Amino acid sequence: MNIEFSTSSMLQSPVIVDTDAGTATLTYKKSGKDYTYQAPDPSTFAADLKSCIASDASVGSFISQAFKQGRLVEVTV
């Protein structure tokens, strides 16, 4: 599922959430590269991100909090 948003200082739209694989792919503006992270509860993560966007809250802050709270986890290879 592609979650579109209008503005973010750190991310390009959309965030791609794969609920089957349990991942979220983010594209950072600074590097233009895609990074895929584990989302232990992808459906809840997607719903919370949509709520954040609907309320005009900061997508970057939401993502930063998701890392701190373990809702997004870096994939180690």
PDB file of N, CA, C, O and CB in Angstrom:
ATOM      1  N   MET A   1       0.834  -1.155   0.000  1.00  0.00           N
ATOM      2  CA  MET A   1       0.000   0.000   0.000  1.00  0.00           C
ATOM      3  C   MET A   1       0.890   1.233   0.000  1.00  0.00           C
ATOM      4  O   MET A   1       1.825   1.321   0.795  1.00  0.00           O
ATOM      5  CB  MET A   1      -0.955  -0.011   1.198  1.00  0.00           C
ATOM      6  N   ASN A   2       0.614   2.170  -0.869  1.00  0.00           N
ATOM      7  CA  ASN A   2       1.353   3.423  -0.934  1.00  0.00           C
ATOM      8  C   ASN A   2       0.602   4.476  -0.131  1.00  0.00           C
ATOM      9  O   ASN A   2      -0.571   4.741  -0.393  1.00  0.00           O
ATOM     10  CB  ASN A   2       1.552   3.883  -2.405  1.00  0.00           C
ATOM     11  N   ILE A   3       1.269   5.070   0.835  1.00  0.00           N
ATOM     12  CA  ILE A   3       0.659   6.103   1.656  1.00  0.00           C
ATOM     13  C   ILE A   3       1.244   7.435   1.234  1.00  0.00           C
ATOM     14  O   ILE A   3       2.407   7.736   1.502  1.00  0.00           O
ATOM     15  CB  ILE A   3       0.887   5.840   3.176  1.00  0.00           C
ATOM     16  N   GLU A   4       0.419   8.224   0.571  1.00  0.00           N
ATOM     17  CA  GLU A   4       0.841   9.515   0.018  1.00  0.00           C
ATOM     18  C   GLU A   4       0.723  10.623   1.067  1.00  0.00           C
ATOM     19  O   GLU A   4      -0.169  10.594   1.915  1.00  0.00           O
ATOM     20  CB  GLU A   4      -0.001   9.869  -1.224  1.00  0.00           C
ATOM     21  N   PHE A   5       1.614  11.579   0.998  1.00  0.00           N
ATOM     22  CA  PHE A   5       1.529  12.773   1.841  1.00  0.00           C
ATOM     23  C   PHE A   5       2.069  13.944   1.056  1.00  0.00           C
ATOM     24  O   PHE A   5       2.848  13.772   0.118  1.00  0.00           O
ATOM     25  CB  PHE A   5       2.310  12.591   3.179  1.00  0.00           C
ATOM     26  N   SER A   6       1.647  15.151   1.447  1.00  0.00           N
ATOM     27  CA  SER A   6       1.992  16.325   0.633  1.00  0.00           C
ATOM     28  C   SER A   6       3.363  16.904   0.948  1.00  0.00           C
ATOM     29  O   SER A   6       4.092  17.277   0.029  1.00  0.00           O
ATOM     30  CB  SER A   6       0.955  17.393   0.822  1.00  0.00           C
ATOM     31  N   THR A   7       3.733  16.989   2.214  1.00  0.00           N
ATOM     32  CA  THR A   7       5.016  17.597   2.533  1.00  0.00           C
ATOM     33  C   THR A   7       5.713  16.883   3.689  1.00  0.00           C
ATOM     34  O   THR A   7       5.075  16.398   4.623  1.00  0.00           O
ATOM     35  CB  THR A   7       4.826  19.062   2.871  1.00  0.00           C
ATOM     36  N   SER A   8       7.015  16.834   3.597  1.00  0.00           N
ATOM     37  CA  SER A   8       7.875  16.367   4.683  1.00  0.00           C
ATOM     38  C   SER A   8       9.265  16.911   4.396  1.00  0.00           C
ATOM     39  O   SER A   8       9.725  16.897   3.254  1.00  0.00           O
ATOM     40  CB  SER A   8       7.878  14.785   4.804  1.00  0.00           C
ATOM     41  N   SER A   9       9.921  17.383   5.428  1.00  0.00           N
ATOM     42  CA  SER A   9      11.269  17.918   5.225  1.00  0.00           C
ATOM     43  C   SER A   9      12.299  16.803   5.065  1.00  0.00           C
ATOM     44  O   SER A   9      13.388  17.044   4.543  1.00  0.00           O
ATOM     45  CB  SER A   9      11.660  18.821   6.393  1.00  0.00           C
ATOM     46  N   MET A  10      11.969  15.577   5.509  1.00  0.00           N
ATOM     47  CA  MET A  10      12.965  14.509   5.443  1.00  0.00           C
ATOM     48  C   MET A  10      12.633  13.399   4.457  1.00  0.00           C
ATOM     49  O   MET A  10      13.539  12.685   4.026  1.00  0.00           O
ATOM     50  CB  MET A  10      13.139  13.917   6.789  1.00  0.00           C
ATOM     51  N   LEU A  11      11.355  13.227   4.080  1.00  0.00           N
ATOM     52  CA  LEU A  11      10.956  12.092   3.249  1.00  0.00           C
ATOM     53  C   LEU A  11      10.272  12.530   1.971  1.00  0.00           C
ATOM     54  O   LEU A  11       9.640  13.585   1.901  1.00  0.00           O
ATOM     55  CB  LEU A  11      10.041  11.177   4.023  1.00  0.00           C
ATOM     56  N   GLN A  12      10.419  11.678   0.953  1.00  0.00           N
ATOM     57  CA  GLN A  12       9.655  11.848  -0.275  1.00  0.00           C
ATOM     58  C   GLN A  12       8.405  10.981  -0.165  1.00  0.00           C
ATOM     59  O   GLN A  12       8.426   9.931   0.478  1.00  0.00           O
ATOM     60  CB  GLN A  12      10.506  11.470  -1.542  1.00  0.00           C
ATOM     61  N   SER A  13       7.341  11.412  -0.778  1.00  0.00           N
ATOM     62  CA  SER A  13       6.105  10.632  -0.811  1.00  0.00           C
ATOM     63  C   SER A  13       6.204   9.629  -1.944  1.00  0.00           C
ATOM     64  O   SER A  13       6.802   9.945  -2.973  1.00  0.00           O
ATOM     65  CB  SER A  13       4.853  11.548  -0.986  1.00  0.00           C
ATOM     66  N   PRO A  14       5.655   8.451  -1.806  1.00  0.00           N
ATOM     67  CA  PRO A  14       4.900   7.868  -0.693  1.00  0.00           C
ATOM     68  C   PRO A  14       5.776   7.009   0.196  1.00  0.00           C
ATOM     69  O   PRO A  14       6.912   6.684  -0.147  1.00  0.00           O
ATOM     70  CB  PRO A  14       3.743   7.043  -1.217  1.00  0.00           C
ATOM     71  N   VAL A  15       5.214   6.640   1.370  1.00  0.00           N
ATOM     72  CA  VAL A  15       5.775   5.568   2.179  1.00  0.00           C
ATOM     73  C   VAL A  15       5.079   4.303   1.688  1.00  0.00           C
ATOM     74  O   VAL A  15       3.855   4.275   1.562  1.00  0.00           O
ATOM     75  CB  VAL A  15       5.567   5.811   3.751  1.00  0.00           C
ATOM     76  N   ILE A  16       5.848   3.266   1.413  1.00  0.00           N
ATOM     77  CA  ILE A  16       5.279   2.018   0.901  1.00  0.00           C
ATOM     78  C   ILE A  16       5.273   0.991   2.033  1.00  0.00           C
ATOM     79  O   ILE A  16       6.320   0.602   2.550  1.00  0.00           O
ATOM     80  CB  ILE A  16       6.089   1.486  -0.339  1.00  0.00           C
ATOM     81  N   VAL A  17       4.061   0.565   2.403  1.00  0.00           N
ATOM     82  CA  VAL A  17       3.912  -0.416   3.475  1.00  0.00           C
ATOM     83  C   VAL A  17       3.462  -1.732   2.864  1.00  0.00           C
ATOM     84  O   VAL A  17       2.430  -1.800   2.196  1.00  0.00           O
ATOM     85  CB  VAL A  17       2.900   0.072   4.558  1.00  0.00           C
ATOM     86  N   ASP A  18       4.246  -2.776   3.099  1.00  0.00           N
ATOM     87  CA  ASP A  18       3.902  -4.114   2.631  1.00  0.00           C
ATOM     88  C   ASP A  18       3.439  -4.906   3.848  1.00  0.00           C
ATOM     89  O   ASP A  18       4.255  -5.401   4.626  1.00  0.00           O
ATOM     90  CB  ASP A  18       5.122  -4.816   1.909  1.00  0.00           C
ATOM     91  N   THR A  19       2.117  -5.022   4.006  1.00  0.00           N
ATOM     92  CA  THR A  19       1.587  -5.693   5.196  1.00  0.00           C
ATOM     93  C   THR A  19       1.893  -7.183   5.185  1.00  0.00           C
ATOM     94  O   THR A  19       2.021  -7.786   6.251  1.00  0.00           O
ATOM     95  CB  THR A  19       0.083  -5.477   5.298  1.00  0.00           C
ATOM     96  N   ASP A  20       2.014  -7.795   4.009  1.00  0.00           N
ATOM     97  CA  ASP A  20       2.340  -9.224   3.940  1.00  0.00           C
ATOM     98  C   ASP A  20       3.774  -9.492   4.401  1.00  0.00           C
ATOM     99  O   ASP A  20       4.027 -10.444   5.139  1.00  0.00           O
ATOM    100  CB  ASP A  20       2.145  -9.744   2.509  1.00  0.00           C
ATOM    101  N   ALA A  21       4.700  -8.655   3.966  1.00  0.00           N
ATOM    102  CA  ALA A  21       6.110  -8.837   4.326  1.00  0.00           C
ATOM    103  C   ALA A  21       6.459  -8.195   5.670  1.00  0.00           C
ATOM    104  O   ALA A  21       7.504  -8.491   6.249  1.00  0.00           O
ATOM    105  CB  ALA A  21       6.998  -8.257   3.240  1.00  0.00           C
ATOM    106  N   GLY A  22       5.575  -7.306   6.168  1.00  0.00           N
ATOM    107  CA  GLY A  22       5.849  -6.619   7.424  1.00  0.00           C
ATOM    108  C   GLY A  22       6.945  -5.588   7.296  1.00  0.00           C
ATOM    109  O   GLY A  22       7.785  -5.449   8.185  1.00  0.00           O
ATOM    110  N   THR A  23       6.938  -4.854   6.173  1.00  0.00           N
ATOM    111  CA  THR A  23       7.979  -3.858   5.934  1.00  0.00           C
ATOM    112  C   THR A  23       7.379  -2.503   5.562  1.00  0.00           C
ATOM    113  O   THR A  23       6.223  -2.399   5.154  1.00  0.00           O
ATOM    114  CB  THR A  23       8.921  -4.335   4.831  1.00  0.00           C
ATOM    115  N   ALA A  24       8.202  -1.478   5.716  1.00  0.00           N
ATOM    116  CA  ALA A  24       7.872  -0.128   5.253  1.00  0.00           C
ATOM    117  C   ALA A  24       9.095   0.397   4.519  1.00  0.00           C
ATOM    118  O   ALA A  24      10.213   0.306   5.026  1.00  0.00           O
ATOM    119  CB  ALA A  24       7.460   0.826   6.450  1.00  0.00           C
ATOM    120  N   THR A  25       8.887   0.947   3.325  1.00  0.00           N
ATOM    121  CA  THR A  25       9.978   1.501   2.532  1.00  0.00           C
ATOM    122  C   THR A  25       9.847   3.013   2.508  1.00  0.00           C
ATOM    123  O   THR A  25       8.808   3.559   2.135  1.00  0.00           O
ATOM    124  CB  THR A  25       9.978   0.922   1.089  1.00  0.00           C
ATOM    125  N   LEU A  26      10.924   3.681   2.917  1.00  0.00           N
ATOM    126  CA  LEU A  26      10.971   5.141   2.973  1.00  0.00           C
ATOM    127  C   LEU A  26      12.023   5.634   1.994  1.00  0.00           C
ATOM    128  O   LEU A  26      13.069   5.005   1.832  1.00  0.00           O
ATOM    129  CB  LEU A  26      11.277   5.642   4.415  1.00  0.00           C
ATOM    130  N   THR A  27      11.751   6.757   1.341  1.00  0.00           N
ATOM    131  CA  THR A  27      12.731   7.393   0.472  1.00  0.00           C
ATOM    132  C   THR A  27      13.094   8.726   1.107  1.00  0.00           C
ATOM    133  O   THR A  27      12.244   9.599   1.284  1.00  0.00           O
ATOM    134  CB  THR A  27      12.181   7.581  -0.991  1.00  0.00           C
ATOM    135  N   TYR A  28      14.368   8.868   1.446  1.00  0.00           N
ATOM    136  CA  TYR A  28      14.837  10.089   2.089  1.00  0.00           C
ATOM    137  C   TYR A  28      15.191  11.133   1.043  1.00  0.00           C
ATOM    138  O   TYR A  28      15.822  10.829   0.031  1.00  0.00           O
ATOM    139  CB  TYR A  28      16.048   9.800   2.986  1.00  0.00           C
ATOM    140  N   LYS A  29      14.773  12.373   1.301  1.00  0.00           N
ATOM    141  CA  LYS A  29      15.020  13.465   0.351  1.00  0.00           C
ATOM    142  C   LYS A  29      16.510  13.717   0.156  1.00  0.00           C
ATOM    143  O   LYS A  29      16.970  13.915  -0.968  1.00  0.00           O
ATOM    144  CB  LYS A  29      14.339  14.745   0.829  1.00  0.00           C
ATOM    145  N   LYS A  30      17.258  13.710   1.250  1.00  0.00           N
ATOM    146  CA  LYS A  30      18.676  14.077   1.170  1.00  0.00           C
ATOM    147  C   LYS A  30      19.456  13.157   0.238  1.00  0.00           C
ATOM    148  O   LYS A  30      20.260  13.629  -0.566  1.00  0.00           O
ATOM    149  CB  LYS A  30      19.302  14.048   2.556  1.00  0.00           C
ATOM    150  N   SER A  31      19.228  11.854   0.337  1.00  0.00           N
ATOM    151  CA  SER A  31      19.990  10.904  -0.474  1.00  0.00           C
ATOM    152  C   SER A  31      19.228  10.431  -1.703  1.00  0.00           C
ATOM    153  O   SER A  31      19.831  10.005  -2.688  1.00  0.00           O
ATOM    154  CB  SER A  31      20.377   9.714   0.361  1.00  0.00           C
ATOM    155  N   GLY A  32      17.897  10.507  -1.646  1.00  0.00           N
ATOM    156  CA  GLY A  32      17.076  10.002  -2.741  1.00  0.00           C
ATOM    157  C   GLY A  32      17.031   8.479  -2.799  1.00  0.00           C
ATOM    158  O   GLY A  32      16.514   7.900  -3.755  1.00  0.00           O
ATOM    159  N   LYS A  33      17.581   7.833  -1.763  1.00  0.00           N
ATOM    160  CA  LYS A  33      17.633   6.374  -1.728  1.00  0.00           C
ATOM    161  C   LYS A  33      16.452   5.814  -0.950  1.00  0.00           C
ATOM    162  O   LYS A  33      15.931   6.441  -0.027  1.00  0.00           O
ATOM    163  CB  LYS A  33      18.951   5.896  -1.108  1.00  0.00           C
ATOM    164  N   ASP A  34      16.044   4.601  -1.355  1.00  0.00           N
ATOM    165  CA  ASP A  34      14.991   3.870  -0.654  1.00  0.00           C
ATOM    166  C   ASP A  34      15.622   3.015   0.439  1.00  0.00           C
ATOM    167  O   ASP A  34      16.662   2.391   0.232  1.00  0.00           O
ATOM    168  CB  ASP A  34      14.169   2.988  -1.640  1.00  0.00           C
ATOM    169  N   TYR A  35      14.983   2.996   1.599  1.00  0.00           N
ATOM    170  CA  TYR A  35      15.404   2.148   2.701  1.00  0.00           C
ATOM    171  C   TYR A  35      14.193   1.375   3.185  1.00  0.00           C
ATOM    172  O   TYR A  35      13.124   1.946   3.397  1.00  0.00           O
ATOM    173  CB  TYR A  35      16.041   2.981   3.855  1.00  0.00           C
ATOM    174  N   THR A  36      14.363   0.082   3.356  1.00  0.00           N
ATOM    175  CA  THR A  36      13.273  -0.765   3.821  1.00  0.00           C
ATOM    176  C   THR A  36      13.529  -1.153   5.271  1.00  0.00           C
ATOM    177  O   THR A  36      14.626  -1.579   5.633  1.00  0.00           O
ATOM    178  CB  THR A  36      13.126  -2.027   2.929  1.00  0.00           C
ATOM    179  N   TYR A  37      12.499  -0.997   6.087  1.00  0.00           N
ATOM    180  CA  TYR A  37      12.565  -1.291   7.514  1.00  0.00           C
ATOM    181  C   TYR A  37      11.504  -2.319   7.871  1.00  0.00           C
ATOM    182  O   TYR A  37      10.462  -2.398   7.221  1.00  0.00           O
ATOM    183  CB  TYR A  37      12.383  -0.006   8.352  1.00  0.00           C
ATOM    184  N   GLN A  38      11.769  -3.105   8.903  1.00  0.00           N
ATOM    185  CA  GLN A  38      10.761  -4.019   9.426  1.00  0.00           C
ATOM    186  C   GLN A  38       9.727  -3.200  10.181  1.00  0.00           C
ATOM    187  O   GLN A  38      10.073  -2.274  10.915  1.00  0.00           O
ATOM    188  CB  GLN A  38      11.399  -5.110  10.347  1.00  0.00           C
ATOM    189  N   ALA A  39       8.483  -3.536  10.002  1.00  0.00           N
ATOM    190  CA  ALA A  39       7.384  -2.938  10.747  1.00  0.00           C
ATOM    191  C   ALA A  39       6.680  -4.092  11.451  1.00  0.00           C
ATOM    192  O   ALA A  39       5.856  -4.770  10.837  1.00  0.00           O
ATOM    193  CB  ALA A  39       6.394  -2.119   9.807  1.00  0.00           C
ATOM    194  N   PRO A  40       6.988  -4.331  12.733  1.00  0.00           N
ATOM    195  CA  PRO A  40       6.432  -5.487  13.422  1.00  0.00           C
ATOM    196  C   PRO A  40       4.904  -5.574  13.368  1.00  0.00           C
ATOM    197  O   PRO A  40       4.350  -6.673  13.361  1.00  0.00           O
ATOM    198  CB  PRO A  40       6.870  -5.466  14.844  1.00  0.00           C
ATOM    199  N   ASP A  41       4.225  -4.435  13.331  1.00  0.00           N
ATOM    200  CA  ASP A  41       2.769  -4.409  13.210  1.00  0.00           C
ATOM    201  C   ASP A  41       2.415  -3.463  12.058  1.00  0.00           C
ATOM    202  O   ASP A  41       1.994  -2.330  12.294  1.00  0.00           O
ATOM    203  CB  ASP A  41       2.083  -3.954  14.561  1.00  0.00           C
ATOM    204  N   PRO A  42       2.584  -3.924  10.815  1.00  0.00           N
ATOM    205  CA  PRO A  42       2.455  -3.025   9.669  1.00  0.00           C
ATOM    206  C   PRO A  42       1.069  -2.405   9.497  1.00  0.00           C
ATOM    207  O   PRO A  42       0.969  -1.260   9.056  1.00  0.00           O
ATOM    208  CB  PRO A  42       2.806  -3.762   8.432  1.00  0.00           C
ATOM    209  N   SER A  43       0.016  -3.115   9.827  1.00  0.00           N
ATOM    210  CA  SER A  43      -1.333  -2.565   9.672  1.00  0.00           C
ATOM    211  C   SER A  43      -1.551  -1.382  10.613  1.00  0.00           C
ATOM    212  O   SER A  43      -2.103  -0.354  10.220  1.00  0.00           O
ATOM    213  CB  SER A  43      -2.388  -3.652   9.935  1.00  0.00           C
ATOM    214  N   THR A  44      -1.113  -1.542  11.852  1.00  0.00           N
ATOM    215  CA  THR A  44      -1.239  -0.445  12.823  1.00  0.00           C
ATOM    216  C   THR A  44      -0.337   0.717  12.431  1.00  0.00           C
ATOM    217  O   THR A  44      -0.736   1.877  12.530  1.00  0.00           O
ATOM    218  CB  THR A  44      -0.891  -0.933  14.248  1.00  0.00           C
ATOM    219  N   PHE A  45       0.876   0.410  11.989  1.00  0.00           N
ATOM    220  CA  PHE A  45       1.794   1.460  11.546  1.00  0.00           C
ATOM    221  C   PHE A  45       1.162   2.262  10.415  1.00  0.00           C
ATOM    222  O   PHE A  45       1.200   3.492  10.436  1.00  0.00           O
ATOM    223  CB  PHE A  45       3.143   0.853  11.089  1.00  0.00           C
ATOM    224  N   ALA A  46       0.581   1.583   9.429  1.00  0.00           N
ATOM    225  CA  ALA A  46      -0.051   2.255   8.291  1.00  0.00           C
ATOM    226  C   ALA A  46      -1.228   3.105   8.743  1.00  0.00           C
ATOM    227  O   ALA A  46      -1.385   4.237   8.287  1.00  0.00           O
ATOM    228  CB  ALA A  46      -0.514   1.229   7.252  1.00  0.00           C
ATOM    229  N   ALA A  47      -2.053   2.574   9.630  1.00  0.00           N
ATOM    230  CA  ALA A  47      -3.207   3.329  10.127  1.00  0.00           C
ATOM    231  C   ALA A  47      -2.760   4.567  10.898  1.00  0.00           C
ATOM    232  O   ALA A  47      -3.343   5.640  10.744  1.00  0.00           O
ATOM    233  CB  ALA A  47      -4.086   2.441  11.021  1.00  0.00           C
ATOM    234  N   ASP A  48      -1.726   4.422  11.727  1.00  0.00           N
ATOM    235  CA  ASP A  48      -1.212   5.561  12.494  1.00  0.00           C
ATOM    236  C   ASP A  48      -0.594   6.613  11.579  1.00  0.00           C
ATOM    237  O   ASP A  48      -0.753   7.811  11.815  1.00  0.00           O
ATOM    238  CB  ASP A  48      -0.177   5.089  13.520  1.00  0.00           C
ATOM    239  N   LEU A  49       0.111   6.174  10.535  1.00  0.00           N
ATOM    240  CA  LEU A  49       0.706   7.113   9.581  1.00  0.00           C
ATOM    241  C   LEU A  49      -0.389   7.873   8.838  1.00  0.00           C
ATOM    242  O   LEU A  49      -0.280   9.084   8.646  1.00  0.00           O
ATOM    243  CB  LEU A  49       1.618   6.369   8.578  1.00  0.00           C
ATOM    244  N   LYS A  50      -1.423   7.183   8.427  1.00  0.00           N
ATOM    245  CA  LYS A  50      -2.544   7.849   7.750  1.00  0.00           C
ATOM    246  C   LYS A  50      -3.200   8.871   8.672  1.00  0.00           C
ATOM    247  O   LYS A  50      -3.562   9.961   8.229  1.00  0.00           O
ATOM    248  CB  LYS A  50      -3.586   6.814   7.281  1.00  0.00           C
ATOM    249  N   SER A  51      -3.355   8.531   9.938  1.00  0.00           N
ATOM    250  CA  SER A  51      -3.930   9.447  10.912  1.00  0.00           C
ATOM    251  C   SER A  51      -3.045  10.676  11.101  1.00  0.00           C
ATOM    252  O   SER A  51      -3.540  11.798  11.210  1.00  0.00           O
ATOM    253  CB  SER A  51      -4.138   8.737  12.247  1.00  0.00           C
ATOM    254  N   CYS A  52      -1.742  10.454  11.137  1.00  0.00           N
ATOM    255  CA  CYS A  52      -0.781  11.555  11.252  1.00  0.00           C
ATOM    256  C   CYS A  52      -0.926  12.512  10.077  1.00  0.00           C
ATOM    257  O   CYS A  52      -0.961  13.729  10.259  1.00  0.00           O
ATOM    258  CB  CYS A  52       0.661  11.014  11.323  1.00  0.00           C
ATOM    259  N   ILE A  53      -1.010  11.959   8.878  1.00  0.00           N
ATOM    260  CA  ILE A  53      -1.131  12.777   7.668  1.00  0.00           C
ATOM    261  C   ILE A  53      -2.456  13.525   7.651  1.00  0.00           C
ATOM    262  O   ILE A  53      -2.498  14.704   7.300  1.00  0.00           O
ATOM    263  CB  ILE A  53      -1.003  11.905   6.412  1.00  0.00           C
ATOM    264  N   ALA A  54      -3.533  12.851   8.026  1.00  0.00           N
ATOM    265  CA  ALA A  54      -4.863  13.468   8.034  1.00  0.00           C
ATOM    266  C   ALA A  54      -4.941  14.643   9.007  1.00  0.00           C
ATOM    267  O   ALA A  54      -5.679  15.601   8.779  1.00  0.00           O
ATOM    268  CB  ALA A  54      -5.920  12.430   8.394  1.00  0.00           C
ATOM    269  N   SER A  55      -4.173  14.558  10.096  1.00  0.00           N
ATOM    270  CA  SER A  55      -4.205  15.635  11.086  1.00  0.00           C
ATOM    271  C   SER A  55      -3.160  16.714  10.818  1.00  0.00           C
ATOM    272  O   SER A  55      -2.974  17.620  11.630  1.00  0.00           O
ATOM    273  CB  SER A  55      -3.998  15.065  12.470  1.00  0.00           C
ATOM    274  N   ASP A  56      -2.478  16.614   9.677  1.00  0.00           N
ATOM    275  CA  ASP A  56      -1.436  17.577   9.291  1.00  0.00           C
ATOM    276  C   ASP A  56      -0.260  17.620  10.260  1.00  0.00           C
ATOM    277  O   ASP A  56       0.428  18.636  10.361  1.00  0.00           O
ATOM    278  CB  ASP A  56      -2.033  18.954   9.182  1.00  0.00           C
ATOM    279  N   ALA A  57      -0.031  16.525  10.967  1.00  0.00           N
ATOM    280  CA  ALA A  57       1.129  16.444  11.856  1.00  0.00           C
ATOM    281  C   ALA A  57       2.378  16.162  11.015  1.00  0.00           C
ATOM    282  O   ALA A  57       2.279  15.826   9.835  1.00  0.00           O
ATOM    283  CB  ALA A  57       0.926  15.334  12.947  1.00  0.00           C
ATOM    284  N   SER A  58       3.523  16.300  11.619  1.00  0.00           N
ATOM    285  CA  SER A  58       4.801  16.102  10.922  1.00  0.00           C
ATOM    286  C   SER A  58       5.056  14.622  10.651  1.00  0.00           C
ATOM    287  O   SER A  58       5.113  13.814  11.578  1.00  0.00           O
ATOM    288  CB  SER A  58       5.958  16.691  11.745  1.00  0.00           C
ATOM    289  N   VAL A  59       5.210  14.275   9.377  1.00  0.00           N
ATOM    290  CA  VAL A  59       5.521  12.897   8.991  1.00  0.00           C
ATOM    291  C   VAL A  59       6.916  12.519   9.501  1.00  0.00           C
ATOM    292  O   VAL A  59       7.123  11.397   9.965  1.00  0.00           O
ATOM    293  CB  VAL A  59       5.439  12.726   7.445  1.00  0.00           C
ATOM    294  N   GLY A  60       7.858  13.439   9.417  1.00  0.00           N
ATOM    295  CA  GLY A  60       9.212  13.178   9.904  1.00  0.00           C
ATOM    296  C   GLY A  60       9.240  12.874  11.392  1.00  0.00           C
ATOM    297  O   GLY A  60       9.935  11.957  11.830  1.00  0.00           O
ATOM    298  N   SER A  61       8.488  13.642  12.168  1.00  0.00           N
ATOM    299  CA  SER A  61       8.409  13.391  13.612  1.00  0.00           C
ATOM    300  C   SER A  61       7.756  12.047  13.894  1.00  0.00           C
ATOM    301  O   SER A  61       8.182  11.315  14.787  1.00  0.00           O
ATOM    302  CB  SER A  61       7.627  14.512  14.313  1.00  0.00           C
ATOM    303  N   PHE A  62       6.716  11.726  13.124  1.00  0.00           N
ATOM    304  CA  PHE A  62       6.051  10.437  13.286  1.00  0.00           C
ATOM    305  C   PHE A  62       7.040   9.299  13.040  1.00  0.00           C
ATOM    306  O   PHE A  62       7.088   8.344  13.815  1.00  0.00           O
ATOM    307  CB  PHE A  62       4.847  10.322  12.326  1.00  0.00           C
ATOM    308  N   ILE A  63       7.826   9.395  11.972  1.00  0.00           N
ATOM    309  CA  ILE A  63       8.797   8.351  11.643  1.00  0.00           C
ATOM    310  C   ILE A  63       9.872   8.256  12.730  1.00  0.00           C
ATOM    311  O   ILE A  63      10.251   7.156  13.130  1.00  0.00           O
ATOM    312  CB  ILE A  63       9.446   8.629  10.268  1.00  0.00           C
ATOM    313  N   SER A  64      10.358   9.390  13.204  1.00  0.00           N
ATOM    314  CA  SER A  64      11.369   9.388  14.271  1.00  0.00           C
ATOM    315  C   SER A  64      10.832   8.700  15.519  1.00  0.00           C
ATOM    316  O   SER A  64      11.535   7.903  16.140  1.00  0.00           O
ATOM    317  CB  SER A  64      11.807  10.829  14.609  1.00  0.00           C
ATOM    318  N   GLN A  65       9.589   9.001  15.889  1.00  0.00           N
ATOM    319  CA  GLN A  65       8.968   8.355  17.049  1.00  0.00           C
ATOM    320  C   GLN A  65       8.800   6.856  16.816  1.00  0.00           C
ATOM    321  O   GLN A  65       8.985   6.056  17.733  1.00  0.00           O
ATOM    322  CB  GLN A  65       7.605   8.997  17.355  1.00  0.00           C
ATOM    323  N   ALA A  66       8.445   6.478  15.577  1.00  0.00           N
ATOM    324  CA  ALA A  66       8.263   5.060  15.255  1.00  0.00           C
ATOM    325  C   ALA A  66       9.569   4.290  15.477  1.00  0.00           C
ATOM    326  O   ALA A  66       9.543   3.159  15.962  1.00  0.00           O
ATOM    327  CB  ALA A  66       7.782   4.893  13.792  1.00  0.00           C
ATOM    328  N   PHE A  67      10.704   4.893  15.127  1.00  0.00           N
ATOM    329  CA  PHE A  67      11.998   4.249  15.380  1.00  0.00           C
ATOM    330  C   PHE A  67      12.242   4.120  16.888  1.00  0.00           C
ATOM    331  O   PHE A  67      12.631   3.056  17.369  1.00  0.00           O
ATOM    332  CB  PHE A  67      13.147   5.053  14.714  1.00  0.00           C
ATOM    333  N   LYS A  68      12.012   5.199  17.623  1.00  0.00           N
ATOM    334  CA  LYS A  68      12.251   5.193  19.068  1.00  0.00           C
ATOM    335  C   LYS A  68      11.373   4.178  19.783  1.00  0.00           C
ATOM    336  O   LYS A  68      11.800   3.557  20.757  1.00  0.00           O
ATOM    337  CB  LYS A  68      12.010   6.577  19.646  1.00  0.00           C
ATOM    338  N   GLN A  69      10.139   4.008  19.299  1.00  0.00           N
ATOM    339  CA  GLN A  69       9.182   3.106  19.947  1.00  0.00           C
ATOM    340  C   GLN A  69       9.254   1.671  19.423  1.00  0.00           C
ATOM    341  O   GLN A  69       8.522   0.801  19.895  1.00  0.00           O
ATOM    342  CB  GLN A  69       7.782   3.635  19.761  1.00  0.00           C
ATOM    343  N   GLY A  70      10.131   1.423  18.454  1.00  0.00           N
ATOM    344  CA  GLY A  70      10.277   0.082  17.914  1.00  0.00           C
ATOM    345  C   GLY A  70       9.195  -0.320  16.912  1.00  0.00           C
ATOM    346  O   GLY A  70       9.045  -1.499  16.594  1.00  0.00           O
ATOM    347  N   ARG A  71       8.439   0.668  16.415  1.00  0.00           N
ATOM    348  CA  ARG A  71       7.422   0.369  15.399  1.00  0.00           C
ATOM    349  C   ARG A  71       8.039   0.266  14.005  1.00  0.00           C
ATOM    350  O   ARG A  71       7.410  -0.252  13.082  1.00  0.00           O
ATOM    351  CB  ARG A  71       6.329   1.447  15.407  1.00  0.00           C
ATOM    352  N   LEU A  72       9.266   0.757  13.853  1.00  0.00           N
ATOM    353  CA  LEU A  72      10.096   0.560  12.675  1.00  0.00           C
ATOM    354  C   LEU A  72      11.462   0.124  13.174  1.00  0.00           C
ATOM    355  O   LEU A  72      12.015   0.711  14.104  1.00  0.00           O
ATOM    356  CB  LEU A  72      10.186   1.862  11.789  1.00  0.00           C
ATOM    357  N   VAL A  73      11.994  -0.906  12.549  1.00  0.00           N
ATOM    358  CA  VAL A  73      13.272  -1.469  12.984  1.00  0.00           C
ATOM    359  C   VAL A  73      14.157  -1.624  11.750  1.00  0.00           C
ATOM    360  O   VAL A  73      13.733  -2.145  10.718  1.00  0.00           O
ATOM    361  CB  VAL A  73      13.075  -2.849  13.723  1.00  0.00           C
ATOM    362  N   GLU A  74      15.402  -1.154  11.886  1.00  0.00           N
ATOM    363  CA  GLU A  74      16.344  -1.278  10.770  1.00  0.00           C
ATOM    364  C   GLU A  74      16.607  -2.741  10.452  1.00  0.00           C
ATOM    365  O   GLU A  74      16.803  -3.564  11.346  1.00  0.00           O
ATOM    366  CB  GLU A  74      17.665  -0.561  11.092  1.00  0.00           C
ATOM    367  N   VAL A  75      16.609  -3.044   9.169  1.00  0.00           N
ATOM    368  CA  VAL A  75      16.883  -4.408   8.709  1.00  0.00           C
ATOM    369  C   VAL A  75      18.389  -4.573   8.606  1.00  0.00           C
ATOM    370  O   VAL A  75      19.054  -3.811   7.904  1.00  0.00           O
ATOM    371  CB  VAL A  75      16.187  -4.706   7.334  1.00  0.00           C
ATOM    372  N   THR A  76      18.929  -5.565   9.302  1.00  0.00           N
ATOM    373  CA  THR A  76      20.360  -5.823   9.218  1.00  0.00           C
ATOM    374  C   THR A  76      20.587  -7.015   8.290  1.00  0.00           C
ATOM    375  O   THR A  76      19.898  -8.032   8.365  1.00  0.00           O
ATOM    376  CB  THR A  76      20.969  -6.089  10.632  1.00  0.00           C
ATOM    377  N   VAL A  77      21.562  -6.853   7.427  1.00  0.00           N
ATOM    378  CA  VAL A  77      21.854  -7.893   6.438  1.00  0.00           C
ATOM    379  C   VAL A  77      23.069  -8.684   6.850  1.00  0.00           C
ATOM    380  O   VAL A  77      23.474  -9.607   6.143  1.00  0.00           O
ATOM    381  CB  VAL A  77      22.067  -7.286   5.051  1.00  0.00           C
TER     382      VAL A  77
END
